[in-house]
Amino acid sequence: MDQKRLTHLRQLEAESIHIIREVAAEFANPVMLCSSGNASSVMLRRARMACYPGTFRFPLVRGESGWLVG
């Protein structure tokens, strides 16, 4: 993978972690919507990274529509 693309991906990762930390700091009871999809898996991983070295502290709300998209 070329360096420019890798740098861009790292920047997006850092930005998403920053947003999650900001939400955790600003709101009293944040929750995270999740499903069994790839995007939810990535967001859960980013949330764990944002909470490191502490523990993951958001309640999860699982939402499945039953629709297959894609």
mmJSON file of the N, C-alpha and C atoms, coordinates in Angstrom:
{"data_MODEL":{"atom_site":{
"group_PDB":["ATOM","ATOM","ATOM","ATOM","ATOM","ATOM","ATOM","ATOM","ATOM","ATOM","ATOM","ATOM","ATOM","ATOM","ATOM","ATOM","ATOM","ATOM","ATOM","ATOM","ATOM","ATOM","ATOM","ATOM","ATOM","ATOM","ATOM","ATOM","ATOM","ATOM","ATOM","ATOM","ATOM","ATOM","ATOM","ATOM","ATOM","ATOM","ATOM","ATOM","ATOM","ATOM","ATOM","ATOM","ATOM","ATOM","ATOM","ATOM","ATOM","ATOM","ATOM","ATOM","ATOM","ATOM","ATOM","ATOM","ATOM","ATOM","ATOM","ATOM","ATOM","ATOM","ATOM","ATOM","ATOM","ATOM","ATOM","ATOM","ATOM","ATOM","ATOM","ATOM","ATOM","ATOM","ATOM","ATOM","ATOM","ATOM","ATOM","ATOM","ATOM","ATOM","ATOM","ATOM","ATOM","ATOM","ATOM","ATOM","ATOM","ATOM","ATOM","ATOM","ATOM","ATOM","ATOM","ATOM","ATOM","ATOM","ATOM","ATOM","ATOM","ATOM","ATOM","ATOM","ATOM","ATOM","ATOM","ATOM","ATOM","ATOM","ATOM","ATOM","ATOM","ATOM","ATOM","ATOM","ATOM","ATOM","ATOM","ATOM","ATOM","ATOM","ATOM","ATOM","ATOM","ATOM","ATOM","ATOM","ATOM","ATOM","ATOM","ATOM","ATOM","ATOM","ATOM","ATOM","ATOM","ATOM","ATOM","ATOM","ATOM","ATOM","ATOM","ATOM","ATOM","ATOM","ATOM","ATOM","ATOM","ATOM","ATOM","ATOM","ATOM","ATOM","ATOM","ATOM","ATOM","ATOM","ATOM","ATOM","ATOM","ATOM","ATOM","ATOM","ATOM","ATOM","ATOM","ATOM","ATOM","ATOM","ATOM","ATOM","ATOM","ATOM","ATOM","ATOM","ATOM","ATOM","ATOM","ATOM","ATOM","ATOM","ATOM","ATOM","ATOM","ATOM","ATOM","ATOM","ATOM","ATOM","ATOM","ATOM","ATOM","ATOM","ATOM","ATOM","ATOM","ATOM","ATOM","ATOM","ATOM","ATOM","ATOM","ATOM","ATOM","ATOM","ATOM","ATOM","ATOM","ATOM"],
"id":[1,2,3,4,5,6,7,8,9,10,11,12,13,14,15,16,17,18,19,20,21,22,23,24,25,26,27,28,29,30,31,32,33,34,35,36,37,38,39,40,41,42,43,44,45,46,47,48,49,50,51,52,53,54,55,56,57,58,59,60,61,62,63,64,65,66,67,68,69,70,71,72,73,74,75,76,77,78,79,80,81,82,83,84,85,86,87,88,89,90,91,92,93,94,95,96,97,98,99,100,101,102,103,104,105,106,107,108,109,110,111,112,113,114,115,116,117,118,119,120,121,122,123,124,125,126,127,128,129,130,131,132,133,134,135,136,137,138,139,140,141,142,143,144,145,146,147,148,149,150,151,152,153,154,155,156,157,158,159,160,161,162,163,164,165,166,167,168,169,170,171,172,173,174,175,176,177,178,179,180,181,182,183,184,185,186,187,188,189,190,191,192,193,194,195,196,197,198,199,200,201,202,203,204,205,206,207,208,209,210],
"type_symbol":["N","C","C","N","C","C","N","C","C","N","C","C","N","C","C","N","C","C","N","C","C","N","C","C","N","C","C","N","C","C","N","C","C","N","C","C","N","C","C","N","C","C","N","C","C","N","C","C","N","C","C","N","C","C","N","C","C","N","C","C","N","C","C","N","C","C","N","C","C","N","C","C","N","C","C","N","C","C","N","C","C","N","C","C","N","C","C","N","C","C","N","C","C","N","C","C","N","C","C","N","C","C","N","C","C","N","C","C","N","C","C","N","C","C","N","C","C","N","C","C","N","C","C","N","C","C","N","C","C","N","C","C","N","C","C","N","C","C","N","C","C","N","C","C","N","C","C","N","C","C","N","C","C","N","C","C","N","C","C","N","C","C","N","C","C","N","C","C","N","C","C","N","C","C","N","C","C","N","C","C","N","C","C","N","C","C","N","C","C","N","C","C","N","C","C","N","C","C","N","C","C","N","C","C","N","C","C","N","C","C"],
"label_atom_id":["N","CA","C","N","CA","C","N","CA","C","N","CA","C","N","CA","C","N","CA","C","N","CA","C","N","CA","C","N","CA","C","N","CA","C","N","CA","C","N","CA","C","N","CA","C","N","CA","C","N","CA","C","N","CA","C","N","CA","C","N","CA","C","N","CA","C","N","CA","C","N","CA","C","N","CA","C","N","CA","C","N","CA","C","N","CA","C","N","CA","C","N","CA","C","N","CA","C","N","CA","C","N","CA","C","N","CA","C","N","CA","C","N","CA","C","N","CA","C","N","CA","C","N","CA","C","N","CA","C","N","CA","C","N","CA","C","N","CA","C","N","CA","C","N","CA","C","N","CA","C","N","CA","C","N","CA","C","N","CA","C","N","CA","C","N","CA","C","N","CA","C","N","CA","C","N","CA","C","N","CA","C","N","CA","C","N","CA","C","N","CA","C","N","CA","C","N","CA","C","N","CA","C","N","CA","C","N","CA","C","N","CA","C","N","CA","C","N","CA","C","N","CA","C","N","CA","C","N","CA","C","N","CA","C","N","CA","C","N","CA","C","N","CA","C"],
"label_alt_id":[null,null,null,null,null,null,null,null,null,null,null,null,null,null,null,null,null,null,null,null,null,null,null,null,null,null,null,null,null,null,null,null,null,null,null,null,null,null,null,null,null,null,null,null,null,null,null,null,null,null,null,null,null,null,null,null,null,null,null,null,null,null,null,null,null,null,null,null,null,null,null,null,null,null,null,null,null,null,null,null,null,null,null,null,null,null,null,null,null,null,null,null,null,null,null,null,null,null,null,null,null,null,null,null,null,null,null,null,null,null,null,null,null,null,null,null,null,null,null,null,null,null,null,null,null,null,null,null,null,null,null,null,null,null,null,null,null,null,null,null,null,null,null,null,null,null,null,null,null,null,null,null,null,null,null,null,null,null,null,null,null,null,null,null,null,null,null,null,null,null,null,null,null,null,null,null,null,null,null,null,null,null,null,null,null,null,null,null,null,null,null,null,null,null,null,null,null,null,null,null,null,null,null,null,null,null,null,null,null,null],
"label_comp_id":["MET","MET","MET","ASP","ASP","ASP","GLN","GLN","GLN","LYS","LYS","LYS","ARG","ARG","ARG","LEU","LEU","LEU","THR","THR","THR","HIS","HIS","HIS","LEU","LEU","LEU","ARG","ARG","ARG","GLN","GLN","GLN","LEU","LEU","LEU","GLU","GLU","GLU","ALA","ALA","ALA","GLU","GLU","GLU","SER","SER","SER","ILE","ILE","ILE","HIS","HIS","HIS","ILE","ILE","ILE","ILE","ILE","ILE","ARG","ARG","ARG","GLU","GLU","GLU","VAL","VAL","VAL","ALA","ALA","ALA","ALA","ALA","ALA","GLU","GLU","GLU","PHE","PHE","PHE","ALA","ALA","ALA","ASN","ASN","ASN","PRO","PRO","PRO","VAL","VAL","VAL","MET","MET","MET","LEU","LEU","LEU","CYS","CYS","CYS","SER","SER","SER","SER","SER","SER","GLY","GLY","GLY","ASN","ASN","ASN","ALA","ALA","ALA","SER","SER","SER","SER","SER","SER","VAL","VAL","VAL","MET","MET","MET","LEU","LEU","LEU","ARG","ARG","ARG","ARG","ARG","ARG","ALA","ALA","ALA","ARG","ARG","ARG","MET","MET","MET","ALA","ALA","ALA","CYS","CYS","CYS","TYR","TYR","TYR","PRO","PRO","PRO","GLY","GLY","GLY","THR","THR","THR","PHE","PHE","PHE","ARG","ARG","ARG","PHE","PHE","PHE","PRO","PRO","PRO","LEU","LEU","LEU","VAL","VAL","VAL","ARG","ARG","ARG","GLY","GLY","GLY","GLU","GLU","GLU","SER","SER","SER","GLY","GLY","GLY","TRP","TRP","TRP","LEU","LEU","LEU","VAL","VAL","VAL","GLY","GLY","GLY"],
"label_asym_id":["A","A","A","A","A","A","A","A","A","A","A","A","A","A","A","A","A","A","A","A","A","A","A","A","A","A","A","A","A","A","A","A","A","A","A","A","A","A","A","A","A","A","A","A","A","A","A","A","A","A","A","A","A","A","A","A","A","A","A","A","A","A","A","A","A","A","A","A","A","A","A","A","A","A","A","A","A","A","A","A","A","A","A","A","A","A","A","A","A","A","A","A","A","A","A","A","A","A","A","A","A","A","A","A","A","A","A","A","A","A","A","A","A","A","A","A","A","A","A","A","A","A","A","A","A","A","A","A","A","A","A","A","A","A","A","A","A","A","A","A","A","A","A","A","A","A","A","A","A","A","A","A","A","A","A","A","A","A","A","A","A","A","A","A","A","A","A","A","A","A","A","A","A","A","A","A","A","A","A","A","A","A","A","A","A","A","A","A","A","A","A","A","A","A","A","A","A","A","A","A","A","A","A","A","A","A","A","A","A","A"],
"label_entity_id":["1","1","1","1","1","1","1","1","1","1","1","1","1","1","1","1","1","1","1","1","1","1","1","1","1","1","1","1","1","1","1","1","1","1","1","1","1","1","1","1","1","1","1","1","1","1","1","1","1","1","1","1","1","1","1","1","1","1","1","1","1","1","1","1","1","1","1","1","1","1","1","1","1","1","1","1","1","1","1","1","1","1","1","1","1","1","1","1","1","1","1","1","1","1","1","1","1","1","1","1","1","1","1","1","1","1","1","1","1","1","1","1","1","1","1","1","1","1","1","1","1","1","1","1","1","1","1","1","1","1","1","1","1","1","1","1","1","1","1","1","1","1","1","1","1","1","1","1","1","1","1","1","1","1","1","1","1","1","1","1","1","1","1","1","1","1","1","1","1","1","1","1","1","1","1","1","1","1","1","1","1","1","1","1","1","1","1","1","1","1","1","1","1","1","1","1","1","1","1","1","1","1","1","1","1","1","1","1","1","1"],
"label_seq_id":[1,1,1,2,2,2,3,3,3,4,4,4,5,5,5,6,6,6,7,7,7,8,8,8,9,9,9,10,10,10,11,11,11,12,12,12,13,13,13,14,14,14,15,15,15,16,16,16,17,17,17,18,18,18,19,19,19,20,20,20,21,21,21,22,22,22,23,23,23,24,24,24,25,25,25,26,26,26,27,27,27,28,28,28,29,29,29,30,30,30,31,31,31,32,32,32,33,33,33,34,34,34,35,35,35,36,36,36,37,37,37,38,38,38,39,39,39,40,40,40,41,41,41,42,42,42,43,43,43,44,44,44,45,45,45,46,46,46,47,47,47,48,48,48,49,49,49,50,50,50,51,51,51,52,52,52,53,53,53,54,54,54,55,55,55,56,56,56,57,57,57,58,58,58,59,59,59,60,60,60,61,61,61,62,62,62,63,63,63,64,64,64,65,65,65,66,66,66,67,67,67,68,68,68,69,69,69,70,70,70],
"pdbx_PDB_ins_code":[null,null,null,null,null,null,null,null,null,null,null,null,null,null,null,null,null,null,null,null,null,null,null,null,null,null,null,null,null,null,null,null,null,null,null,null,null,null,null,null,null,null,null,null,null,null,null,null,null,null,null,null,null,null,null,null,null,null,null,null,null,null,null,null,null,null,null,null,null,null,null,null,null,null,null,null,null,null,null,null,null,null,null,null,null,null,null,null,null,null,null,null,null,null,null,null,null,null,null,null,null,null,null,null,null,null,null,null,null,null,null,null,null,null,null,null,null,null,null,null,null,null,null,null,null,null,null,null,null,null,null,null,null,null,null,null,null,null,null,null,null,null,null,null,null,null,null,null,null,null,null,null,null,null,null,null,null,null,null,null,null,null,null,null,null,null,null,null,null,null,null,null,null,null,null,null,null,null,null,null,null,null,null,null,null,null,null,null,null,null,null,null,null,null,null,null,null,null,null,null,null,null,null,null,null,null,null,null,null,null],
"Cartn_x":[0.865,0.0,0.907,0.6,1.468,1.344,2.382,2.486,1.383,1.001,-0.042,-1.368,-1.721,-2.975,-2.924,-1.807,-1.656,-1.781,-1.173,-1.264,-2.707,-3.416,-4.813,-5.67,-5.436,-6.184,-5.892,-4.642,-4.282,-4.946,-5.03,-5.688,-7.177,-7.832,-9.248,-9.456,-8.567,-8.652,-8.511,-7.535,-7.328,-8.52,-9.096,-10.255,-11.468,-11.685,-12.825,-12.64,-11.432,-11.154,-11.383,-10.963,-11.179,-12.674,-13.467,-14.914,-15.552,-15.164,-15.72,-15.359,-14.125,-13.714,-14.474,-14.702,-15.447,-16.892,-17.518,-18.887,-18.921,-17.954,-17.905,-17.744,-17.012,-16.782,-17.962,-18.68,-19.726,-21.111,-21.404,-22.755,-22.784,-23.896,-24.011,-24.194,-25.014,-25.329,-25.239,-24.049,-23.959,-24.19,-24.767,-24.925,-24.394,-24.063,-23.575,-24.519,-25.014,-25.841,-24.938,-25.367,-24.529,-25.384,-24.809,-25.45,-24.364,-24.62,-23.611,-22.768,-22.856,-22.139,-20.691,-19.984,-18.572,-18.349,-19.192,-19.02,-19.166,-20.105,-20.28,-19.07,-18.51,-17.315,-16.154,-15.993,-14.924,-15.17,-16.413,-16.715,-16.53,-16.873,-16.635,-15.145,-14.352,-12.895,-12.365,-12.853,-12.416,-12.836,-14.024,-14.49,-13.607,-13.21,-12.296,-10.956,-10.481,-9.224,-9.356,-10.503,-10.725,-10.756,-11.208,-11.316,-10.039,-9.091,-7.863,-7.08,-6.507,-6.343,-7.499,-8.535,-9.711,-10.563,-11.757,-12.659,-13.711,-14.253,-15.319,-16.542,-17.095,-18.144,-19.454,-19.632,-20.895,-21.829,-23.104,-24.058,-24.261,-24.482,-24.714,-26.196,-26.709,-28.088,-28.01,-28.454,-28.375,-29.619,-29.398,-30.504,-30.311,-31.178,-31.138,-32.442,-32.345,-33.546,-34.0,-33.098,-33.429,-33.179,-32.811,-32.543,-31.07,-30.796,-29.428,-29.149,-28.167,-27.827,-26.486,-26.41,-25.137,-25.022],
"Cartn_y":[-1.179,0.0,1.236,2.206,3.37,4.246,5.045,5.844,6.891,7.506,8.535,7.936,6.786,6.124,5.702,5.152,4.734,5.928,7.043,8.25,8.734,8.687,9.117,8.215,6.91,5.987,6.231,6.493,6.797,8.089,9.062,10.326,10.101,9.315,9.003,8.241,7.321,6.567,7.494,8.382,9.325,10.26,10.688,11.579,10.87,9.622,8.888,8.64,8.35,8.169,9.472,10.576,11.886,12.178,11.89,12.136,11.288,10.03,9.157,9.678,10.111,10.667,11.949,12.766,14.008,13.721,12.753,12.367,11.858,11.036,10.499,11.613,12.655,13.761,14.722,14.905,15.923,15.454,14.178,13.688,12.779,12.841,12.074,10.579,10.223,8.814,8.454,8.471,8.108,6.61,6.25,4.845,4.674,3.466,3.191,2.207,2.606,1.705,0.692,-0.534,-1.545,-2.606,-3.25,-4.375,-5.421,-6.376,-7.404,-7.09,-5.871,-5.506,-5.113,-4.958,-4.592,-3.215,-2.252,-0.891,-0.865,-1.619,-1.678,-2.315,-3.322,-3.966,-2.987,-2.196,-1.195,-0.133,0.324,1.357,0.837,-0.404,-0.977,-1.035,-1.388,-1.416,-0.013,0.985,2.368,2.848,2.453,2.843,2.225,0.978,0.354,1.076,1.476,2.219,3.578,4.223,5.543,5.476,4.377,4.22,3.676,3.236,2.647,3.665,3.377,2.09,1.729,2.535,2.209,1.153,0.989,-0.009,0.661,-0.096,0.372,0.669,1.877,2.279,2.703,2.46,2.805,1.602,1.804,0.719,0.549,-0.667,-0.946,-1.178,-0.587,-0.814,-1.542,-2.768,-3.57,-3.343,-3.031,-2.8,-3.6,-4.528,-5.339,-5.142,-4.728,-4.501,-5.768,-6.718,-7.917,-7.745,-6.543,-6.255,-6.514,-7.121,-7.296,-6.232,-5.401,-4.311,-4.636,-4.504,-4.681,-5.864],
"Cartn_z":[0.0,0.0,0.0,-0.829,-0.909,0.345,0.57,1.797,1.915,0.795,0.846,1.305,0.777,1.161,2.629,3.059,4.44,5.376,5.031,5.838,5.908,4.803,4.774,5.67,5.62,6.473,7.948,8.277,9.671,10.133,9.247,9.579,9.842,9.023,9.231,10.537,10.834,12.082,13.288,13.251,14.352,14.519,13.41,13.467,14.076,13.708,14.27,15.762,16.195,17.623,18.374,17.789,18.412,18.575,17.565,17.629,18.726,18.817,19.856,21.243,21.427,22.724,23.045,22.041,22.237,22.65,22.018,22.383,23.821,24.188,25.552,26.581,26.231,27.163,27.239,26.153,26.085,26.513,26.364,26.623,27.845,28.582,29.82,29.564,28.601,28.354,26.875,26.293,24.881,24.69,23.573,23.191,21.774,21.424,20.081,19.407,18.239,17.444,16.761,16.736,16.114,15.45,14.463,13.786,13.57,12.731,12.486,11.25,10.748,9.529,9.756,8.653,8.704,9.306,8.966,9.483,10.998,11.524,12.976,13.643,13.022,13.572,13.645,12.597,12.578,13.641,13.765,14.765,16.189,16.444,17.769,18.079,17.086,17.283,17.557,16.821,17.05,18.435,18.877,20.209,21.288,21.102,22.064,22.08,20.91,20.835,21.506,21.354,21.947,23.465,24.014,25.467,26.098,25.295,25.814,26.625,27.75,28.413,29.336,29.356,30.165,29.484,29.989,29.422,28.548,27.645,26.761,27.611,27.513,28.443,27.796,26.528,25.874,25.881,26.204,25.971,24.458,24.032,22.617,22.377,21.314,20.894,19.562,19.561,18.341,17.496,16.245,15.323,14.06,13.817,12.597,11.847,10.608,9.806,9.091,8.942,8.178,6.687,6.275,4.867,4.582,3.463,3.011,1.966,2.233,1.324,0.694,-0.611,-1.268,-2.137],
"occupancy":[1.0,1.0,1.0,1.0,1.0,1.0,1.0,1.0,1.0,1.0,1.0,1.0,1.0,1.0,1.0,1.0,1.0,1.0,1.0,1.0,1.0,1.0,1.0,1.0,1.0,1.0,1.0,1.0,1.0,1.0,1.0,1.0,1.0,1.0,1.0,1.0,1.0,1.0,1.0,1.0,1.0,1.0,1.0,1.0,1.0,1.0,1.0,1.0,1.0,1.0,1.0,1.0,1.0,1.0,1.0,1.0,1.0,1.0,1.0,1.0,1.0,1.0,1.0,1.0,1.0,1.0,1.0,1.0,1.0,1.0,1.0,1.0,1.0,1.0,1.0,1.0,1.0,1.0,1.0,1.0,1.0,1.0,1.0,1.0,1.0,1.0,1.0,1.0,1.0,1.0,1.0,1.0,1.0,1.0,1.0,1.0,1.0,1.0,1.0,1.0,1.0,1.0,1.0,1.0,1.0,1.0,1.0,1.0,1.0,1.0,1.0,1.0,1.0,1.0,1.0,1.0,1.0,1.0,1.0,1.0,1.0,1.0,1.0,1.0,1.0,1.0,1.0,1.0,1.0,1.0,1.0,1.0,1.0,1.0,1.0,1.0,1.0,1.0,1.0,1.0,1.0,1.0,1.0,1.0,1.0,1.0,1.0,1.0,1.0,1.0,1.0,1.0,1.0,1.0,1.0,1.0,1.0,1.0,1.0,1.0,1.0,1.0,1.0,1.0,1.0,1.0,1.0,1.0,1.0,1.0,1.0,1.0,1.0,1.0,1.0,1.0,1.0,1.0,1.0,1.0,1.0,1.0,1.0,1.0,1.0,1.0,1.0,1.0,1.0,1.0,1.0,1.0,1.0,1.0,1.0,1.0,1.0,1.0,1.0,1.0,1.0,1.0,1.0,1.0,1.0,1.0,1.0,1.0,1.0,1.0],
"B_iso_or_equiv":[0.0,0.0,0.0,0.0,0.0,0.0,0.0,0.0,0.0,0.0,0.0,0.0,0.0,0.0,0.0,0.0,0.0,0.0,0.0,0.0,0.0,0.0,0.0,0.0,0.0,0.0,0.0,0.0,0.0,0.0,0.0,0.0,0.0,0.0,0.0,0.0,0.0,0.0,0.0,0.0,0.0,0.0,0.0,0.0,0.0,0.0,0.0,0.0,0.0,0.0,0.0,0.0,0.0,0.0,0.0,0.0,0.0,0.0,0.0,0.0,0.0,0.0,0.0,0.0,0.0,0.0,0.0,0.0,0.0,0.0,0.0,0.0,0.0,0.0,0.0,0.0,0.0,0.0,0.0,0.0,0.0,0.0,0.0,0.0,0.0,0.0,0.0,0.0,0.0,0.0,0.0,0.0,0.0,0.0,0.0,0.0,0.0,0.0,0.0,0.0,0.0,0.0,0.0,0.0,0.0,0.0,0.0,0.0,0.0,0.0,0.0,0.0,0.0,0.0,0.0,0.0,0.0,0.0,0.0,0.0,0.0,0.0,0.0,0.0,0.0,0.0,0.0,0.0,0.0,0.0,0.0,0.0,0.0,0.0,0.0,0.0,0.0,0.0,0.0,0.0,0.0,0.0,0.0,0.0,0.0,0.0,0.0,0.0,0.0,0.0,0.0,0.0,0.0,0.0,0.0,0.0,0.0,0.0,0.0,0.0,0.0,0.0,0.0,0.0,0.0,0.0,0.0,0.0,0.0,0.0,0.0,0.0,0.0,0.0,0.0,0.0,0.0,0.0,0.0,0.0,0.0,0.0,0.0,0.0,0.0,0.0,0.0,0.0,0.0,0.0,0.0,0.0,0.0,0.0,0.0,0.0,0.0,0.0,0.0,0.0,0.0,0.0,0.0,0.0,0.0,0.0,0.0,0.0,0.0,0.0],
"pdbx_formal_charge":[null,null,null,null,null,null,null,null,null,null,null,null,null,null,null,null,null,null,null,null,null,null,null,null,null,null,null,null,null,null,null,null,null,null,null,null,null,null,null,null,null,null,null,null,null,null,null,null,null,null,null,null,null,null,null,null,null,null,null,null,null,null,null,null,null,null,null,null,null,null,null,null,null,null,null,null,null,null,null,null,null,null,null,null,null,null,null,null,null,null,null,null,null,null,null,null,null,null,null,null,null,null,null,null,null,null,null,null,null,null,null,null,null,null,null,null,null,null,null,null,null,null,null,null,null,null,null,null,null,null,null,null,null,null,null,null,null,null,null,null,null,null,null,null,null,null,null,null,null,null,null,null,null,null,null,null,null,null,null,null,null,null,null,null,null,null,null,null,null,null,null,null,null,null,null,null,null,null,null,null,null,null,null,null,null,null,null,null,null,null,null,null,null,null,null,null,null,null,null,null,null,null,null,null,null,null,null,null,null,null],
"auth_seq_id":[1,1,1,2,2,2,3,3,3,4,4,4,5,5,5,6,6,6,7,7,7,8,8,8,9,9,9,10,10,10,11,11,11,12,12,12,13,13,13,14,14,14,15,15,15,16,16,16,17,17,17,18,18,18,19,19,19,20,20,20,21,21,21,22,22,22,23,23,23,24,24,24,25,25,25,26,26,26,27,27,27,28,28,28,29,29,29,30,30,30,31,31,31,32,32,32,33,33,33,34,34,34,35,35,35,36,36,36,37,37,37,38,38,38,39,39,39,40,40,40,41,41,41,42,42,42,43,43,43,44,44,44,45,45,45,46,46,46,47,47,47,48,48,48,49,49,49,50,50,50,51,51,51,52,52,52,53,53,53,54,54,54,55,55,55,56,56,56,57,57,57,58,58,58,59,59,59,60,60,60,61,61,61,62,62,62,63,63,63,64,64,64,65,65,65,66,66,66,67,67,67,68,68,68,69,69,69,70,70,70],
"auth_comp_id":["MET","MET","MET","ASP","ASP","ASP","GLN","GLN","GLN","LYS","LYS","LYS","ARG","ARG","ARG","LEU","LEU","LEU","THR","THR","THR","HIS","HIS","HIS","LEU","LEU","LEU","ARG","ARG","ARG","GLN","GLN","GLN","LEU","LEU","LEU","GLU","GLU","GLU","ALA","ALA","ALA","GLU","GLU","GLU","SER","SER","SER","ILE","ILE","ILE","HIS","HIS","HIS","ILE","ILE","ILE","ILE","ILE","ILE","ARG","ARG","ARG","GLU","GLU","GLU","VAL","VAL","VAL","ALA","ALA","ALA","ALA","ALA","ALA","GLU","GLU","GLU","PHE","PHE","PHE","ALA","ALA","ALA","ASN","ASN","ASN","PRO","PRO","PRO","VAL","VAL","VAL","MET","MET","MET","LEU","LEU","LEU","CYS","CYS","CYS","SER","SER","SER","SER","SER","SER","GLY","GLY","GLY","ASN","ASN","ASN","ALA","ALA","ALA","SER","SER","SER","SER","SER","SER","VAL","VAL","VAL","MET","MET","MET","LEU","LEU","LEU","ARG","ARG","ARG","ARG","ARG","ARG","ALA","ALA","ALA","ARG","ARG","ARG","MET","MET","MET","ALA","ALA","ALA","CYS","CYS","CYS","TYR","TYR","TYR","PRO","PRO","PRO","GLY","GLY","GLY","THR","THR","THR","PHE","PHE","PHE","ARG","ARG","ARG","PHE","PHE","PHE","PRO","PRO","PRO","LEU","LEU","LEU","VAL","VAL","VAL","ARG","ARG","ARG","GLY","GLY","GLY","GLU","GLU","GLU","SER","SER","SER","GLY","GLY","GLY","TRP","TRP","TRP","LEU","LEU","LEU","VAL","VAL","VAL","GLY","GLY","GLY"],
"auth_asym_id":["A","A","A","A","A","A","A","A","A","A","A","A","A","A","A","A","A","A","A","A","A","A","A","A","A","A","A","A","A","A","A","A","A","A","A","A","A","A","A","A","A","A","A","A","A","A","A","A","A","A","A","A","A","A","A","A","A","A","A","A","A","A","A","A","A","A","A","A","A","A","A","A","A","A","A","A","A","A","A","A","A","A","A","A","A","A","A","A","A","A","A","A","A","A","A","A","A","A","A","A","A","A","A","A","A","A","A","A","A","A","A","A","A","A","A","A","A","A","A","A","A","A","A","A","A","A","A","A","A","A","A","A","A","A","A","A","A","A","A","A","A","A","A","A","A","A","A","A","A","A","A","A","A","A","A","A","A","A","A","A","A","A","A","A","A","A","A","A","A","A","A","A","A","A","A","A","A","A","A","A","A","A","A","A","A","A","A","A","A","A","A","A","A","A","A","A","A","A","A","A","A","A","A","A","A","A","A","A","A","A"],
"auth_atom_id":["N","CA","C","N","CA","C","N","CA","C","N","CA","C","N","CA","C","N","CA","C","N","CA","C","N","CA","C","N","CA","C","N","CA","C","N","CA","C","N","CA","C","N","CA","C","N","CA","C","N","CA","C","N","CA","C","N","CA","C","N","CA","C","N","CA","C","N","CA","C","N","CA","C","N","CA","C","N","CA","C","N","CA","C","N","CA","C","N","CA","C","N","CA","C","N","CA","C","N","CA","C","N","CA","C","N","CA","C","N","CA","C","N","CA","C","N","CA","C","N","CA","C","N","CA","C","N","CA","C","N","CA","C","N","CA","C","N","CA","C","N","CA","C","N","CA","C","N","CA","C","N","CA","C","N","CA","C","N","CA","C","N","CA","C","N","CA","C","N","CA","C","N","CA","C","N","CA","C","N","CA","C","N","CA","C","N","CA","C","N","CA","C","N","CA","C","N","CA","C","N","CA","C","N","CA","C","N","CA","C","N","CA","C","N","CA","C","N","CA","C","N","CA","C","N","CA","C","N","CA","C","N","CA","C","N","CA","C","N","CA","C","N","CA","C"],
"pdbx_PDB_model_num":[1,1,1,1,1,1,1,1,1,1,1,1,1,1,1,1,1,1,1,1,1,1,1,1,1,1,1,1,1,1,1,1,1,1,1,1,1,1,1,1,1,1,1,1,1,1,1,1,1,1,1,1,1,1,1,1,1,1,1,1,1,1,1,1,1,1,1,1,1,1,1,1,1,1,1,1,1,1,1,1,1,1,1,1,1,1,1,1,1,1,1,1,1,1,1,1,1,1,1,1,1,1,1,1,1,1,1,1,1,1,1,1,1,1,1,1,1,1,1,1,1,1,1,1,1,1,1,1,1,1,1,1,1,1,1,1,1,1,1,1,1,1,1,1,1,1,1,1,1,1,1,1,1,1,1,1,1,1,1,1,1,1,1,1,1,1,1,1,1,1,1,1,1,1,1,1,1,1,1,1,1,1,1,1,1,1,1,1,1,1,1,1,1,1,1,1,1,1,1,1,1,1,1,1,1,1,1,1,1,1]
}}}
